Amino acid sequence: MKPIISLFLTCLFLTVFVSCNKTVRNSTTYFGGKIMNPKSNHVILYAMDKVIDTFSINAENKFGGTLDSIQEGLYYFVHGNENQFLYIEPKDSIMLSLNTWKFDESLVFSGIGAERNNVLIDCFLQFEKDEKTFYGYNSLKPSSFKTKVDSIISLREYTHEAYAKRHPTETQKFKDVLKIALTYPVYARIESYPVSHAKKMKLERFPPLPLSFYEYRKDVDINIDALMYYKPYSKYITNYLYNVTYAERHEPMQNNFTSNFTVDLLNTIDAKVSSKIFKNAFLKQTVISHFYKKSTCDIDNKEFDVYFALSSNEKDKNLVRKLLKDSQMIHKNHEMENFYVRDFTNASYAIRDVIKDKNTLLFFWSAQYVSKPYVRARINYLSNKYPNIQFLTLKIDGDSTDQIKNLDIKKQFFIDRNSGAKSFLTSKMTRSMLINKKGVLTNGFASITSRNIYTQLDRLNDN
């Protein structure tokens, strides 16, 4: 992991290397590389949510190809369950090398256009490294915190200016992206400070802040569609919107967001975000994530009514409608409805027979919304923590090839297209159900990502 200050030594080496080898810029744009320990047989290149191209990985773990009609800007590539950004200009020839065992830390670019991307990946790694530092800063008083972050911002701005001086022909578009990569992670932590400080210090009210605390906001544009997927940018916007909403009339919350807060946040998004694409994405993410955090099938229709009124994306709204319908199909304190599942020998079982006389968590999942490595890690962790509960995974629209490695095969099932379970899985989004040994549902829509799941499992585990 290379610190940002060392970037210029790297850049100098790359400049000399390229000069000595007299690399000539071709008329075509090329993207490729080598992936050690590949997790799949392909690499996909995206611009926002649009697939630009898919590259097959050969027997030597290499991939690559030319890109037609490429425009300057940020793109990201996906391999397995990992992704990372890269900056491409027409006529670039960018090669990458990485080891999936340490995806980000091992990622190195070479070729024409590599220098920019090595700078950006170093910014990303610095962002990850700063997590512990800023966690410690959250216990500081506002004035002390501001002094610390001002010093960091000054250093990042100096880094940006030094890069621009060393690269006088660099495009303004990339210099703008680099400044965001360097400074917005710091801005994001300033926005989260009031909430983080109040939680860490167990305060009932937010601390008073100096007038200059958010002075950087005047230079921030929160409506750049092309950066919506770029983590330094989107993370800042998210923290900003939450902070503004808290400042309106809300006190610090330790766990769940209240329905009133969710409604106010949705209205803040509507008022502050002018980009239709950005606005719809934030509205959807907010209403769904807050629902999952509660880990319950008890619905407050107020926040969903506001969402439906504000969003203009019919596809998103149909998904949320299906999610609501799914959550209301199964009722707490009722006997679990029977449906059929299949194991990985393709044998069929009634779910009541599988869970009979056992405290059980059923986890329904789809590869569209969650990865196999996450399911494996989370279910193994919970199984070890709660030995009196059986944890069963059920793949939605699965088949006999969908088993998860290093997860007890006897606890894995799939739901085919004819299963009665499809009636409450129309959205295909993940959900969990908690069922006691009497076969009665104690929670019809739990979430294994929610902090509330621990209290719910504690009660079930002790039965």
Secondary structure, DSSP 8 states (H G I E B T S, - for coil): ---GGGHHHHHHHHHHHHHHHT----SSEEEEEEEES-SSSEEEEEETTEEEEEEE--TTSEEEEEETT--SEEEEEEETTEEEEEEE-TT-EEEEEEEGGGHHHH-EEEEETHHHHHHHHHHHHHHHHHHHHHHHHTTS-HHHHHHHHHHHHHHHHHHHHHHHHH-TT--HHHHHHHHHHHHHHHHHHHHHHHHHHHHHTT-SS-----TTTTGGGGG--S--GGGTT-HHHHHHHHHHHHHHHHHHH----SS---HHHHHHHHHHHHHH---HHHHHHHHHHHHHHHHHHHTSS---HHHHHHHHHH---HHHHHHHHHHHHHHHHS-TTSB----EEE-TT--EEEHHHHHTTS-EEEEEE-TTTS-HHHHHHHHHHHHHH-TTSEEEEEEET--TT---TTS-GGGEEEE-TT-GGGGG-TT---EEEEE-TTSBEEEEEE-TTSTHHHHHHHHHHT-
